[in-house]
Amino acid sequence: MEVLRFLKDDALETIKAHATGGEFTASDFTWVLTVPAVWGHPAKQFMKKCAAQAGLVTEDTKGKLMLALEPEAALTWCLKLPSDGFFTQNHSRDSQDQSPGTRYTNSSYRGAALAR
């Protein structure tokens, strides 16, 4: 819980230092926390409780908290990265093929998310 509180406070301070035009509070944002894909419902509920105790959300703003599975978050991030440095199936660095029907593999090996 203290880690979540620190991250929230640090995020708000960073935004405050770089934003103009007002003050921001935790309730101004939607918070997305990643959790291991193997976590069951009780562990996810515990994470939500910790997020509330850390001040990310309140009872009135609990809809602004999302839990994302870590492998899915990793894949989403990889798809947002520029194609430079990636090799596609035809070994080209020019682009990642994201046309309709493209399939991706998303795996987790001993806690390390692998996206392809």
Phi and psi restraints in degrees (value plus and minus 20) as a CYANA .aco file:
   2 GLU   PHI     -85.1   -45.1
   2 GLU   PSI     -52.8   -12.8
   3 VAL   PHI     -85.4   -45.4
   3 VAL   PSI     -63.7   -23.7
   4 LEU   PHI     -82.9   -42.9
   4 LEU   PSI     -60.2   -20.2
   5 ARG   PHI     -83.4   -43.4
   5 ARG   PSI     -63.5   -23.5
   6 PHE   PHI     -81.9   -41.9
   6 PHE   PSI     -65.7   -25.7
   7 LEU   PHI     -83.3   -43.3
   7 LEU   PSI     -60.6   -20.6
   8 LYS   PHI     -82.0   -42.0
   8 LYS   PSI     -69.8   -29.8
   9 ASP   PHI     -81.9   -41.9
   9 ASP   PSI     -61.8   -21.8
  10 ASP   PHI     -85.5   -45.5
  10 ASP   PSI     -61.5   -21.5
  11 ALA   PHI     -82.4   -42.4
  11 ALA   PSI     -65.2   -25.2
  12 LEU   PHI     -84.6   -44.6
  12 LEU   PSI     -59.5   -19.5
  13 GLU   PHI     -85.5   -45.5
  13 GLU   PSI     -60.9   -20.9
  14 THR   PHI     -84.4   -44.4
  14 THR   PSI     -64.4   -24.4
  15 ILE   PHI     -83.1   -43.1
  15 ILE   PSI     -63.8   -23.8
  16 LYS   PHI     -80.2   -40.2
  16 LYS   PSI     -58.6   -18.6
  17 ALA   PHI     -90.5   -50.5
  17 ALA   PSI     -43.7    -3.7
  18 HIS   PHI    -133.6   -93.6
  18 HIS   PSI     -27.7    12.3
  19 ALA   PHI    -122.6   -82.6
  19 ALA   PSI     132.6   172.6
  20 THR   PHI    -140.3  -100.3
  20 THR   PSI     134.5   174.5
  21 GLY   PHI      71.7   111.7
  21 GLY   PSI      11.3    51.3
  22 GLY   PHI     119.5   159.5
  22 GLY   PSI     151.1   191.1
  23 GLU   PHI    -115.7   -75.7
  23 GLU   PSI     129.3   169.3
  24 PHE   PHI    -141.9  -101.9
  24 PHE   PSI     126.6   166.6
  25 THR   PHI    -143.5  -103.5
  25 THR   PSI     149.8   189.8
  26 ALA   PHI     -77.9   -37.9
  26 ALA   PSI     -52.0   -12.0
  27 SER   PHI     -92.9   -52.9
  27 SER   PSI     -28.3    11.7
  28 ASP   PHI     -99.6   -59.6
  28 ASP   PSI     -28.2    11.8
  29 PHE   PHI    -144.2  -104.2
  29 PHE   PSI     136.5   176.5
  30 THR   PHI    -115.7   -75.7
  30 THR   PSI     106.2   146.2
  31 TRP   PHI    -120.7   -80.7
  31 TRP   PSI     112.5   152.5
  32 VAL   PHI    -138.5   -98.5
  32 VAL   PSI      97.8   137.8
  33 LEU   PHI    -130.3   -90.3
  33 LEU   PSI     116.3   156.3
  34 THR   PHI    -112.2   -72.2
  34 THR   PSI     124.1   164.1
  35 VAL   PHI    -153.2  -113.2
  35 VAL   PSI     132.4   172.4
  36 PRO   PHI     -79.3   -39.3
  36 PRO   PSI     123.4   163.4
  37 ALA   PHI     -83.3   -43.3
  37 ALA   PSI     -44.5    -4.5
  38 VAL   PHI    -102.2   -62.2
  38 VAL   PSI     -27.3    12.7
  39 TRP   PHI     -87.7   -47.7
  39 TRP   PSI     116.9   156.9
  40 GLY   PHI    -109.0   -69.0
  40 GLY   PSI    -198.8  -158.8
  41 HIS   PHI     -77.0   -37.0
  41 HIS   PSI     -64.7   -24.7
  42 PRO   PHI     -80.5   -40.5
  42 PRO   PSI     -59.8   -19.8
  43 ALA   PHI     -87.7   -47.7
  43 ALA   PSI     -57.9   -17.9
  44 LYS   PHI     -86.3   -46.3
  44 LYS   PSI     -59.6   -19.6
  45 GLN   PHI     -83.7   -43.7
  45 GLN   PSI     -58.5   -18.5
  46 PHE   PHI     -82.8   -42.8
  46 PHE   PSI     -61.7   -21.7
  47 MET   PHI     -83.0   -43.0
  47 MET   PSI     -60.7   -20.7
  48 LYS   PHI     -83.4   -43.4
  48 LYS   PSI     -60.2   -20.2
  49 LYS   PHI     -83.8   -43.8
  49 LYS   PSI     -63.6   -23.6
  50 CYS   PHI     -82.7   -42.7
  50 CYS   PSI     -60.3   -20.3
  51 ALA   PHI     -82.1   -42.1
  51 ALA   PSI     -59.9   -19.9
  52 ALA   PHI     -86.6   -46.6
  52 ALA   PSI     -63.9   -23.9
  53 GLN   PHI     -85.6   -45.6
  53 GLN   PSI     -48.1    -8.1
  54 ALA   PHI    -101.0   -61.0
  54 ALA   PSI     -27.5    12.5
  55 GLY   PHI      71.3   111.3
  55 GLY   PSI      -9.3    30.7
  56 LEU   PHI     -88.1   -48.1
  56 LEU   PSI     -60.6   -20.6
  57 VAL   PHI    -158.4  -118.4
  57 VAL   PSI     144.0   184.0
  58 THR   PHI    -139.8   -99.8
  58 THR   PSI    -199.4  -159.4
  59 GLU   PHI     -79.5   -39.5
  59 GLU   PSI     -57.2   -17.2
  60 ASP   PHI     -95.5   -55.5
  60 ASP   PSI     -43.3    -3.3
  61 THR   PHI    -135.0   -95.0
  61 THR   PSI      -3.2    36.8
  62 LYS   PHI     -81.6   -41.6
  62 LYS   PSI     -38.8     1.2
  63 GLY   PHI     -90.0   -50.0
  63 GLY   PSI     -29.9    10.1
  64 LYS   PHI    -115.2   -75.2
  64 LYS   PSI      -1.3    38.7
  65 LEU   PHI    -138.7   -98.7
  65 LEU   PSI     106.6   146.6
  66 MET   PHI    -142.0  -102.0
  66 MET   PSI     120.4   160.4
  67 LEU   PHI    -126.6   -86.6
  67 LEU   PSI     109.0   149.0
  68 ALA   PHI    -138.0   -98.0
  68 ALA   PSI     117.7   157.7
  69 LEU   PHI     -89.9   -49.9
  69 LEU   PSI     116.1   156.1
  70 GLU   PHI     -76.1   -36.1
  70 GLU   PSI     -64.5   -24.5
  71 PRO   PHI     -83.1   -43.1
  71 PRO   PSI     -56.5   -16.5
  72 GLU   PHI     -88.8   -48.8
  72 GLU   PSI     -59.0   -19.0
  73 ALA   PHI     -84.5   -44.5
  73 ALA   PSI     -60.1   -20.1
  74 ALA   PHI     -83.6   -43.6
  74 ALA   PSI     -63.7   -23.7
  75 LEU   PHI     -85.4   -45.4
  75 LEU   PSI     -63.9   -23.9
  76 THR   PHI     -78.8   -38.8
  76 THR   PSI     -63.8   -23.8
  77 TRP   PHI     -82.0   -42.0
  77 TRP   PSI     -66.1   -26.1
  78 CYS   PHI     -80.5   -40.5
  78 CYS   PSI     -57.2   -17.2
  79 LEU   PHI     -90.0   -50.0
  79 LEU   PSI     -41.0    -1.0
  80 LYS   PHI    -106.4   -66.4
  80 LYS   PSI     -35.0     5.0
  81 LEU   PHI     -91.3   -51.3
  81 LEU   PSI     130.7   170.7
  82 PRO   PHI     -84.4   -44.4
  82 PRO   PSI     134.7   174.7
  83 SER   PHI     -91.2   -51.2
  83 SER   PSI     -37.0     3.0
  84 ASP   PHI     -76.5   -36.5
  84 ASP   PSI     104.5   144.5
  85 GLY   PHI      77.2   117.2
  85 GLY   PSI     -31.2     8.8
  86 PHE   PHI    -117.7   -77.7
  86 PHE   PSI     126.5   166.5
  87 PHE   PHI    -129.6   -89.6
  87 PHE   PSI     107.4   147.4
  88 THR   PHI    -109.1   -69.1
  88 THR   PSI    -199.5  -159.5
  89 GLN   PHI     -77.6   -37.6
  89 GLN   PSI     -55.4   -15.4
  90 ASN   PHI    -110.0   -70.0
  90 ASN   PSI      -3.7    36.3
  91 HIS   PHI      43.7    83.7
  91 HIS   PSI       9.9    49.9
  92 SER   PHI    -119.7   -79.7
  92 SER   PSI     124.5   164.5
  93 ARG   PHI    -113.7   -73.7
  93 ARG   PSI     -19.7    20.3
  94 ASP   PHI     -87.6   -47.6
  94 ASP   PSI     -61.6   -21.6
  95 SER   PHI    -180.5  -140.5
  95 SER   PSI     138.9   178.9
  96 GLN   PHI    -112.0   -72.0
  96 GLN   PSI     108.9   148.9
  97 ASP   PHI     -92.8   -52.8
  97 ASP   PSI      87.0   127.0
  98 GLN   PHI    -141.1  -101.1
  98 GLN   PSI      13.2    53.2
  99 SER   PHI     -95.1   -55.1
  99 SER   PSI     140.9   180.9
 100 PRO   PHI     -75.0   -35.0
 100 PRO   PSI     117.3   157.3
 101 GLY   PHI      73.1   113.1
 101 GLY   PSI     -28.7    11.3
 102 THR   PHI     -85.2   -45.2
 102 THR   PSI     117.4   157.4
 103 ARG   PHI    -132.1   -92.1
 103 ARG   PSI     126.1   166.1
 104 TYR   PHI    -145.9  -105.9
 104 TYR   PSI     130.4   170.4
 105 THR   PHI    -124.9   -84.9
 105 THR   PSI     114.3   154.3
 106 ASN   PHI    -153.4  -113.4
 106 ASN   PSI      91.9   131.9
 107 SER   PHI    -149.4  -109.4
 107 SER   PSI     142.6   182.6
 108 SER   PHI    -150.4  -110.4
 108 SER   PSI     107.5   147.5
 109 TYR   PHI    -142.6  -102.6
 109 TYR   PSI      90.3   130.3
 110 ARG   PHI      31.4    71.4
 110 ARG   PSI      22.2    62.2
 111 GLY   PHI      68.0   108.0
 111 GLY   PSI     -26.0    14.0
 112 ALA   PHI    -120.8   -80.8
 112 ALA   PSI      99.9   139.9
 113 ALA   PHI     -97.2   -57.2
 113 ALA   PSI     113.2   153.2
 114 LEU   PHI    -140.2  -100.2
 114 LEU   PSI     107.6   147.6
 115 ALA   PHI    -141.0  -101.0
 115 ALA   PSI     116.8   156.8
